[in-house]
Amino acid sequence: MQSAAWRRHLLDHHLSPSTSAAIAAFRSASQPGLTPQGLCGADGARHMSSARAPAVKGSGHLVRKGTGGRSSVSGIVATVFGATGFLGRYLVQQLAKMGSQVLVPFRGSEDSHRHLKIMGDLGQIVPMKYNPRDVDSIKAVMAKSNVVVNLIGREYETRNYSFEEVNHHMAGQLAMIAKEHGGIMRFIQVSCLGASPSSESRMLRAKAAGEESILKEFPEATIMRPATMIGTEDRILNRWAQFTKNWGFLPLVGGGSSKIQPVYVIDVAAAIVNSLKDDGTSMGKIYELGGPEIYTVHELAELMYETIREWPRYVNVPLPVARAISSPREMLLNKVPFPLPTPSIFNLDQVNAFSVDNLVSEDALTFEDLGIMPQKLKGYPVEYLVSYRKGGPSFGSTVSEKMRSSEM
């Protein structure tokens, strides 16, 4: 140690004053807690909280400017609850590619988060085991964060988790813990378009109650209400295509006359990221995120059939009949000693949700207010459905092609 100190002394003695000053500045800047890289260390959360506290009031940008890209440092350390789900993978990818560190709480197997680790630079995607019913576990995964995003949601009930617990109580608990943390600058809650205390859907009523709880605990929170999301892992077109492949037809509740505004999942992820990049203007506001086109459920099914190159075959199921088919699972859910199958087409809550139109309100804040132009569904966003073509990606022809060939 003495020889090393002696060498440094001789080096400083022989260097010019300007060079010595530059080296001294470099040494002081490389001390722990002073560099951007040090923000994610043991003292990172404390340093970020004190340095960025004014951003809670909406003053100043949260995102640091730099070289950009996954190897830069954006200043965001985000805990993304529900990151292993459908929307989660796209949000983690967009956060990681701008140089953010993403903490991924998971409660399943070690494989549930494996696909996320390659989305960021080394050490930037941090999986953390947690229990959503354990307050200390939740505090542990938030400890070093300055951003919390809640993607937790469920469109059907299980024996262990009800609509109210998943969509309402958990959301309120996360907001309360984030507020107590003191260093969480941004809280973003992903709800659902149509969330209302008067909705026919229990899930949408629970989502509305969750929004109310969050804004009560964390008034600066941003609420995102996406419409039905479309993408490679979606839970609507995939289920329709699989049902059609297995049974040769698709049941349409009420003739599929209800209007919806489906949105590409990547646009929803981009909206969340853009809300983090602003100067606080999105804080405390509710955004309704719908696609650029309005479809009836029947028209969306037509798009699915055109993509998989099958002749459309429908069975019209009246609303009372669909409710009767879907009801036994709900009645038996907590009465039998074994788990029941996951509902697919006939999910009572979704039957109720699709019984009315679900569109973006006229006076709502939308993608445009976040600087995003959402993509139309026809084309690339639904190309993943080619995997359901019977003879491979090049098999078959569209309905219009079949009609032209028959005319000839």
C-alpha positions in Angstrom: 0.0 0.0 0.0 2.9 2.4 0.8 4.6 1.7 -2.5 1.3 2.4 -4.4 0.9 5.7 -2.5 4.6 6.6 -3.3 4.1 6.0 -7.0 1.0 8.2 -7.1 3.0 10.9 -5.3 5.8 10.8 -7.8 3.4 10.7 -10.7 1.5 13.8 -9.5 4.9 15.6 -8.8 6.1 15.2 -12.4 2.8 15.9 -14.2 1.8 19.4 -15.3 -0.7 21.3 -13.1 -3.5 21.0 -15.7 -3.1 17.3 -16.0 -2.9 16.9 -12.2 -6.2 18.8 -11.9 -7.9 16.6 -14.4 -6.8 13.4 -12.6 -8.0 14.9 -9.3 -11.4 15.7 -10.8 -11.6 12.2 -12.2 -10.8 10.6 -8.9 -13.4 12.7 -7.1 -16.1 11.9 -9.7 -15.4 8.2 -9.5 -16.2 8.0 -5.8 -19.3 5.9 -4.9 -22.6 7.7 -5.0 -21.4 10.5 -7.3 -21.6 8.9 -10.7 -24.8 8.0 -12.6 -23.8 4.3 -12.3 -23.7 4.6 -8.6 -27.4 5.5 -8.5 -28.3 1.9 -8.7 -26.0 0.8 -5.8 -26.6 0.5 -2.1 -27.0 4.3 -1.7 -28.7 4.8 -5.1 -32.3 5.0 -3.9 -31.4 7.6 -1.2 -29.3 9.6 -3.6 -32.0 9.6 -6.3 -34.7 10.5 -3.8 -32.9 13.6 -2.6 -31.7 14.7 -6.1 -35.1 14.2 -7.8 -37.6 15.1 -5.1 -38.9 18.2 -7.1 -40.1 15.9 -9.9 -42.9 14.7 -7.7 -44.5 18.2 -8.2 -44.0 18.0 -11.9 -40.9 20.2 -12.2 -38.0 18.9 -14.3 -37.6 15.8 -16.4 -37.3 12.4 -14.8 -35.3 10.9 -17.6 -31.6 11.9 -17.8 -30.3 12.8 -21.2 -27.2 11.0 -22.4 -25.9 8.9 -25.3 -29.1 6.9 -25.4 -29.5 3.2 -25.9 -29.4 0.2 -23.6 -25.9 0.9 -22.3 -26.7 4.4 -21.3 -28.1 5.5 -17.9 -31.6 7.1 -18.1 -31.9 7.7 -14.3 -35.0 5.5 -14.1 -35.0 2.6 -11.7 -38.4 1.0 -12.2 -40.2 -1.7 -10.4 -42.7 -3.2 -12.8 -45.3 -5.3 -11.1 -46.8 -7.8 -13.6 -43.8 -7.6 -15.8 -44.0 -11.3 -16.7 -47.4 -10.8 -18.4 -48.6 -9.8 -21.8 -48.0 -6.0 -21.7 -45.1 -6.4 -19.3 -42.6 -7.8 -21.8 -43.1 -4.9 -24.2 -42.8 -2.3 -21.4 -39.6 -3.9 -20.0 -38.1 -3.9 -23.5 -38.8 -0.3 -24.1 -37.6 0.8 -20.6 -34.4 -1.3 -20.9 -33.5 -0.1 -24.4 -33.3 3.5 -23.1 -30.9 2.6 -20.3 -33.3 2.1 -17.4 -32.8 -0.5 -14.7 -35.9 -2.6 -14.3 -36.8 -4.6 -11.2 -39.0 -7.6 -12.1 -41.0 -8.9 -9.1 -42.3 -12.5 -9.8 -44.1 -15.1 -7.8 -43.9 -18.0 -10.2 -41.1 -20.2 -11.3 -37.6 -19.1 -12.2 -38.5 -19.5 -15.9 -41.2 -16.9 -15.8 -38.8 -14.0 -16.2 -36.1 -15.6 -18.3 -37.2 -14.0 -21.6 -36.9 -10.5 -20.0 -33.2 -10.7 -19.0 -31.9 -10.4 -22.5 -33.9 -7.2 -23.1 -31.4 -5.0 -21.1 -27.7 -4.6 -20.6 -25.9 -6.7 -18.1 -27.4 -6.3 -14.7 -30.2 -4.0 -15.8 -33.0 -6.5 -15.6 -33.2 -7.7 -12.0 -35.7 -10.5 -11.2 -36.9 -10.5 -7.5 -39.0 -13.1 -5.9 -41.9 -11.7 -3.9 -45.3 -12.4 -2.4 -48.1 -9.9 -3.3 -49.8 -10.5 0.0 -46.6 -9.8 2.1 -46.1 -6.1 2.8 -42.4 -6.6 3.6 -41.8 -8.4 0.4 -43.4 -5.6 -1.6 -41.3 -3.0 0.2 -38.1 -5.0 -0.6 -38.8 -4.9 -4.4 -39.5 -1.2 -4.2 -36.6 -0.2 -2.0 -34.2 1.0 -4.7 -36.8 2.3 -7.2 -37.9 5.8 -8.2 -40.7 4.6 -10.5 -43.4 2.0 -9.9 -45.6 0.6 -12.7 -48.5 -1.7 -11.8 -49.6 -4.0 -14.6 -51.2 -6.6 -12.3 -54.7 -7.6 -13.5 -56.8 -10.7 -14.1 -59.8 -11.1 -16.4 -61.1 -14.2 -14.6 -61.2 -15.3 -11.0 -59.4 -18.3 -9.4 -59.9 -20.1 -6.1 -57.0 -18.1 -4.6 -57.5 -14.6 -6.2 -60.7 -12.7 -6.6 -61.4 -9.8 -8.9 -61.5 -7.4 -5.9 -58.2 -8.6 -4.4 -56.2 -8.5 -7.7 -57.6 -5.4 -9.3 -58.6 -3.3 -6.3 -56.9 -4.2 -3.0 -53.4 -5.0 -4.4 -53.4 -1.8 -6.4 -54.3 0.3 -3.4 -51.7 -1.4 -1.3 -48.9 -0.8 -3.8 -49.9 2.9 -4.0 -49.8 3.2 -0.2 -46.4 1.5 0.1 -45.0 3.7 -2.8 -46.2 6.8 -0.9 -44.6 5.7 2.3 -41.3 5.0 0.4 -40.7 8.7 -0.1 -38.5 8.3 -3.1 -41.1 7.1 -5.7 -41.4 10.0 -8.1 -43.8 8.4 -10.6 -46.6 5.8 -10.0 -48.3 4.5 -13.1 -51.4 2.3 -12.9 -52.6 0.3 -15.9 -56.4 -0.1 -15.7 -58.9 -0.9 -18.4 -61.0 1.1 -20.8 -64.5 1.1 -19.5 -63.6 0.9 -15.8 -66.6 2.3 -14.0 -68.5 1.6 -10.7 -71.7 1.0 -12.8 -70.2 -1.5 -15.3 -71.8 -4.8 -15.9 -68.4 -6.4 -15.5 -67.1 -7.2 -12.0 -63.5 -6.8 -13.2 -64.2 -3.3 -14.6 -65.9 -2.3 -11.3 -62.9 -3.6 -9.4 -60.6 -1.7 -11.7 -62.5 1.5 -11.1 -62.3 0.9 -7.3 -58.6 0.3 -7.7 -58.1 3.7 -9.5 -60.0 5.4 -6.7 -57.8 3.8 -4.0 -54.6 4.7 -5.9 -55.5 8.4 -6.4 -56.5 8.6 -2.7 -53.1 7.2 -1.6 -50.9 8.7 -4.4 -52.7 11.7 -6.0 -49.8 12.2 -8.4 -50.3 8.8 -10.0 -51.0 8.4 -13.7 -53.8 6.1 -14.8 -53.7 4.4 -18.2 -56.9 2.8 -19.5 -56.0 0.7 -22.5 -58.7 -0.9 -24.7 -58.5 -4.5 -25.6 -54.9 -5.1 -26.5 -53.8 -7.0 -29.6 -50.4 -8.6 -30.0 -48.5 -11.9 -30.3 -49.5 -13.2 -26.8 -53.0 -11.6 -26.7 -56.0 -13.2 -25.1 -58.6 -12.5 -27.7 -57.5 -13.2 -31.3 -55.3 -16.1 -30.2 -58.2 -17.7 -28.4 -60.6 -17.1 -31.3 -58.1 -18.6 -33.8 -57.4 -21.6 -31.6 -61.1 -22.3 -31.1 -61.7 -21.9 -34.9 -58.9 -24.3 -35.6 -60.3 -26.9 -33.1 -64.0 -26.7 -33.9 -64.3 -25.1 -37.3 -66.5 -22.2 -36.2 -66.5 -19.2 -33.9 -69.4 -18.4 -31.4 -70.4 -14.7 -31.4 -72.2 -13.4 -28.4 -75.2 -11.3 -29.4 -74.1 -11.5 -33.0 -70.9 -9.6 -32.3 -72.6 -6.2 -32.7 -70.8 -4.5 -29.7 -68.3 -1.8 -30.7 -64.7 -1.9 -29.3 -61.5 0.0 -30.1 -58.7 -2.5 -30.0 -55.1 -1.2 -29.6 -51.7 -2.5 -30.5 -49.9 -3.5 -27.3 -46.6 -1.9 -28.3 -48.4 1.5 -28.5 -49.6 1.1 -24.9 -46.1 0.4 -23.7 -44.8 3.4 -25.6 -47.5 5.6 -24.0 -46.3 4.5 -20.5 -42.7 5.3 -21.4 -43.7 8.7 -22.9 -45.5 9.6 -19.7 -42.2 9.0 -17.8 -40.3 11.3 -20.2 -42.5 14.3 -19.8 -41.9 17.1 -17.3 -44.7 16.0 -15.0 -47.7 17.1 -17.1 -49.1 13.5 -17.1 -49.1 13.2 -13.3 -52.5 12.9 -11.6 -54.2 12.4 -15.0 -56.2 9.6 -16.6 -55.6 8.5 -20.2 -57.9 6.4 -22.3 -55.8 4.5 -24.9 -57.9 3.2 -27.8 -56.8 2.2 -31.3 -57.3 4.5 -34.3 -60.2 2.3 -35.7 -63.5 1.2 -34.2 -64.5 -2.4 -34.8 -67.6 -4.4 -34.0 -66.7 -7.8 -32.4 -67.9 -9.3 -35.7 -65.6 -7.1 -37.8 -62.6 -8.0 -35.6 -63.5 -11.7 -36.1 -63.5 -11.1 -39.9 -60.0 -9.7 -39.6 -58.9 -12.8 -37.8 -60.5 -15.1 -40.4 -58.9 -13.1 -43.2 -55.5 -13.4 -41.6 -55.7 -17.2 -41.0 -57.2 -17.7 -44.5 -60.3 -19.6 -43.4 -63.8 -19.2 -44.6 -65.8 -17.4 -41.8 -68.2 -19.7 -39.9 -70.1 -18.2 -37.0 -72.7 -19.4 -34.5 -74.8 -16.6 -33.0 -75.2 -17.1 -29.3 -77.8 -14.8 -27.7 -76.6 -12.9 -24.6 -78.8 -14.8 -22.1 -77.6 -18.2 -23.5 -74.0 -17.1 -23.3 -74.5 -16.1 -19.7 -76.1 -19.4 -18.9 -73.2 -21.3 -20.5 -70.6 -19.2 -18.6 -72.3 -19.3 -15.2 -71.6 -22.8 -13.9 -67.8 -22.1 -13.5 -68.6 -19.0 -11.4 -71.0 -20.9 -9.2 -68.7 -23.9 -8.6 -65.5 -21.9 -8.3 -65.3 -22.0 -4.5 -67.5 -25.0 -3.9 -65.4 -27.8 -5.4 -62.2 -29.1 -3.9 -60.2 -28.8 -7.1 -59.3 -26.0 -9.5 -61.5 -25.4 -12.5 -60.4 -24.9 -16.1 -59.5 -21.4 -17.2 -62.4 -19.9 -19.3 -61.6 -19.1 -22.9 -64.5 -18.0 -25.1 -67.3 -18.2 -22.5 -66.0 -16.1 -19.7 -69.0 -14.7 -17.8 -67.2 -11.4 -16.9 -66.0 -10.9 -20.5 -69.5 -11.8 -21.8 -70.9 -9.0 -19.6 -68.1 -6.6 -20.6 -68.7 -7.1 -24.4 -72.5 -6.8 -24.0 -72.1 -3.0 -24.4 -69.9 -0.7 -26.5 -66.5 0.1 -25.0 -65.0 3.2 -26.7 -62.8 6.1 -25.8 -64.7 9.0 -24.3 -64.9 12.2 -26.4 -63.3 14.5 -23.9 -60.7 12.0 -22.6 -56.9 12.4 -22.8 -55.6 10.0 -25.4 -52.5 8.8 -27.3 -52.3 12.2 -29.0 -51.7 13.9 -25.7 -48.7 11.7 -25.1 -47.3 12.3 -28.6 -48.1 8.9 -30.1 -49.9 8.0 -33.2 -51.3 4.4 -32.7 -51.0 1.8 -35.4 -53.8 0.3 -37.3 -54.4 -3.4 -36.6 -54.5 -4.6 -40.2 -51.1 -5.7 -41.3 -48.1 -6.2 -39.1 -49.9 -6.1 -35.7 -51.9 -9.3 -36.5 -49.3 -11.1 -38.6 -48.7 -13.5 -35.7 -52.0 -15.2 -36.6 -50.4 -16.8 -39.7 -49.2 -19.6 -37.4 -52.9 -20.8 -37.3 -53.1 -21.4 -41.0 -53.7 -25.1 -41.6 -50.9 -25.7 -44.1 -48.3 -23.2 -43.0 -47.7 -19.4 -43.6 -48.3 -19.6 -47.4 -51.3 -21.8 -47.2 -54.8 -20.8 -48.5 -56.2 -17.6 -49.8 -58.2 -14.7 -48.5 -62.0 -14.5 -48.8 -61.7 -11.8 -51.5 -59.3 -14.1 -53.5 -61.7 -17.0 -53.2 -64.6 -14.8 -54.4 -62.6 -13.6 -57.5 -61.7 -17.2 -58.4 -65.3 -18.4 -58.1 -66.4 -15.5 -60.4 -63.9 -16.6 -63.0 
